[in-house]
Each structure stands twice: as C-alpha cells, then as structure tokens.
C-alpha cells in the first residue's frame, strides 16, 4: 500500500509541477502548512522509535529476552524475513509520502520549482 501511495503522490506532484493541477494559493498554503506539521510529528515519532533499539529491564528469562529482541527489531532493525518491517523504516516511508504531498500542493500554487525537486528526489529516494 505504501508504495502505491508513494507512486500516486509522485505522479500528482509531477502533474502540479507541469502545471496540470492548480489550486487556490491560500488553500494550497494552508494544506502545505498542515502537512509540514504532520512531517514534523512523524520525524519526532521516528526519533522516539530509534531510541527503542536497546531495551532494558526485561530480566534474564529466555522468553523475556526473545520478546525484548523482537520489540527492538520491530522498532528499528526489522527482521531477516522482511527488512522493511520496522517502525523506523515505515515512518521514513510515510515521511517521504508526506513530503511529496506537501510539494504537490506547493507546486499546484506555483511555489515549487522543478529543478528543486529534481535535485532533491535522488537524495530522498536513496535515503529509503
């Protein structure tokens, strides 16, 4: 689902950059501001999840250690079965989508330039 959403918003962003999609300036700025706040919250949640990479206080029982390790993997490291299945990686994906959403609305009101996006996309795509 996340990849479908990412492709959807990248497509809309390109349409907005190309001038196919246009919206009222005040509306676009308001939506972009709300999305920027959402990105800030997601980045905070990502930082909190990253702090869960070393949990303590679980005791010495093998079952407790297994649960501790599973939670650490789920928060940060993921598992060998699904290297994308950690809270940090999922939050990165949502941050990327939210940035595309924000950029779509900024482009739709003419406040985003193609060259800015072309230089930022390789950095963003390489970071996931």
C-alpha positions in Angstrom: 0.0 0.0 0.0 2.7 2.5 0.9 4.5 2.1 -2.5 1.2 2.6 -4.3 0.7 5.8 -2.2 4.2 7.0 -3.0 3.8 6.5 -6.7 0.4 8.2 -6.6 1.7 11.3 -4.9 4.9 11.4 -7.1 2.6 11.4 -10.1 0.4 14.2 -8.7 3.5 16.2 -7.8 4.8 15.9 -11.3 1.4 17.0 -12.7 1.4 20.0 -10.4 5.0 20.9 -11.5 3.9 20.6 -15.1 1.0 23.0 -14.4 -1.7 20.4 -15.0 -3.0 20.7 -11.4 -3.7 24.2 -10.0 -5.4 25.2 -6.8 -6.1 28.5 -4.9 -3.0 29.9 -3.3 -4.4 30.3 0.2 -5.8 26.8 0.2 -2.6 25.3 -1.1 -0.5 27.2 1.5 -2.8 26.1 4.3 -2.7 22.4 3.2 1.1 22.6 2.8 1.4 24.1 6.3 -0.7 21.3 7.9 1.3 18.7 6.1 4.6 20.3 7.3 3.3 20.0 10.8 2.5 16.3 10.1 6.0 15.8 8.8 7.4 17.3 12.0 5.3 14.9 14.1 6.4 11.9 12.0 10.0 12.9 12.4 9.5 13.1 16.2 7.9 9.7 16.2 10.8 8.3 14.2 13.3 9.7 16.7 11.3 8.1 19.5 11.3 4.8 17.7 15.0 5.0 17.2 15.5 5.2 20.9 14.0 1.7 21.2 17.0 0.0 19.7 18.3 -1.2 23.1 15.6 -2.1 25.6 16.5 -2.9 29.2 14.8 -4.2 32.2 13.4 -7.4 30.7 15.2 -9.8 33.1 17.2 -12.9 32.3 14.5 -15.4 31.2 15.0 -16.7 27.7 11.3 -15.8 26.8 11.8 -12.3 28.1 15.0 -11.8 26.1 13.2 -13.2 23.0 10.4 -10.6 23.4 12.9 -7.8 24.0 14.8 -8.7 20.8 11.5 -8.9 18.8 10.4 -5.5 20.0 13.9 -4.0 19.3 13.7 -5.4 15.7 10.2 -4.2 15.2 11.1 -0.7 16.3 14.4 -0.3 14.5 16.2 -3.2 12.8 13.4 -5.2 11.2 13.9 -8.9 10.6 15.6 -11.0 8.0 12.2 -12.1 6.7 11.1 -8.5 6.0 13.9 -5.9 6.1 11.3 -3.1 5.6 9.2 -4.1 8.6 10.3 -1.8 11.3 8.7 1.3 12.8 11.6 3.5 11.7 11.5 2.3 8.1 7.7 2.6 7.9 7.9 6.2 9.3 10.6 7.0 6.7 8.2 5.8 4.0 5.3 8.0 5.4 7.6 11.0 5.8 8.6 10.6 2.1 5.0 10.4 1.1 4.0 13.4 3.2 6.9 15.4 1.6 5.5 14.6 -1.8 2.1 15.6 -0.7 3.4 19.0 0.6 5.4 19.5 -2.5 2.3 18.7 -4.7 0.3 21.5 -3.0 3.2 23.9 -3.2 3.7 23.1 -6.9 0.0 23.5 -7.5 0.2 27.1 -6.3 3.4 27.8 -8.2 5.7 27.8 -5.1 7.8 24.8 -6.1 10.3 24.7 -8.9 11.1 21.6 -11.0 14.8 22.0 -10.5 14.5 21.9 -6.7 12.6 18.7 -6.9 14.9 17.1 -9.5 17.9 17.7 -7.2 16.1 16.5 -4.0 14.5 13.3 -5.4 17.7 11.3 -5.7 18.7 12.2 -2.2 15.2 11.3 -0.9 15.0 8.1 -2.9 18.4 7.0 -1.8 17.5 7.5 1.8 14.8 4.9 2.0 
